[in-house]
């Protein structure tokens, strides 16, 4: 969970601060554990990609509806019109926001971690995390050596995919454990 003002205030530093705080907290709480699994949906999954990038001790992840650059989502998805206007008003058009978030962005040529492994569920009808864009990023990561299993729910959008993910989480977790083997 995060304060919506991370996005709605139009201040790119707030997301960076959130990611850093989560990474610090996660590092402390996961120290000494043999198996570390990241779980997240939407922006939470994107944050977990960033954790996997900087924490090689993470064994694998189980995610839903992620894989698209946050600035792309904010500037392309109608749902984020208000958020987009806040960033633009504060001097952050898409290119400036991408530059500010380069350390936490989801980019096709920058897979998370040295050996990322995760399962991700996407909705074909998602209007926030566009399926085609997510597949491009995830395929690029897979081609660079990431072990990724992609499950596409053909008739679900963003919220529907998240609900499906929650309902099937136990079986997804078991399936994802196989990626770490």
Protein Blocks (a to p, Z undefined) as FASTA:
>chain_A
ZZfklmmnopaklmmmmmmmmmmmmmmmmgoiabdcdddehjlmmmmmmmmmmmmkbmbd
cdehihiafklmmmmmmklmmmmmmmmmnopafklmmmmmmmmcccfklcghjbdcdddd
ddfklcklgfklmmmmmmmmmmnopacdddddfkbcfklmmmmmmmmmmmmmmmmmmmmZ
Z
